[in-house]
Amino acid sequence: MWTIDSIKKFYKDFGFKPSSTKSEIKELSKLLHADEQLHGLLEGFLKNIHGRSINGLGLVIATNKRVIFFRKSIIGTVTKEEIPLNKVTSASYRKGLMFSSISITSASNDSIVEQCDKKISKKFIDNLLGLINNQPNISNNQDNNFQNDPLLKLEKLYELKQKGILTEDEYNQQKSKILNS
């Protein structure tokens, strides 16, 4: 069960310092499921979330199950969008002179968050990419087929290379392992 204290401990350990999203932080214990693990918190200007222009400061929360975009406006409007982790296809960040921006892509959506802390956004994206790379992108009933089918493994590997998640060298190394097994 998440409490305000356990959330504060996480964000202090993560290096996150909320400035304009304290009301969103207070709501996190209600948003997070008891079996979820926090892997990142990021404050920024929610620019484009699920194809909608939000244009306001909010939080991006990464857990072992989903990515949540959360904002409470001054007039009381609440925006909460989420992408299941197994639907996230890529994540990236761009570091600018003063701030950075991140992009999180799912099958049909590119979510953009701007004016983020440079150090925290890199750590956030690195953690999210780690979660994505360790998350099978197939349903449970296909796990055995995936484990035993080199063609499925090669397709997934190629997909990761095309998305920029794997370098050419990493791709070739993994491809060689699959073909030689």
Buried (B, 14 or more C-beta within 10 A) or exposed (E): EBEEEEBBEBBEEBEBEBEEBEEBBEBBBEBBEEEBEBBBBBBBBBBBBBEEEBEBBBBBBBBEBBBBBBBBBEEEEEBBBBBEBBBBBBBBBBEEEEBBBBBBBBEEBBBBBBBBBBEBBBBBBBBBBEBBEEBEBEEEEEEEEBEEEEEBBBEBBEEBBEBEBBEEEEBEEBBEEBEEE
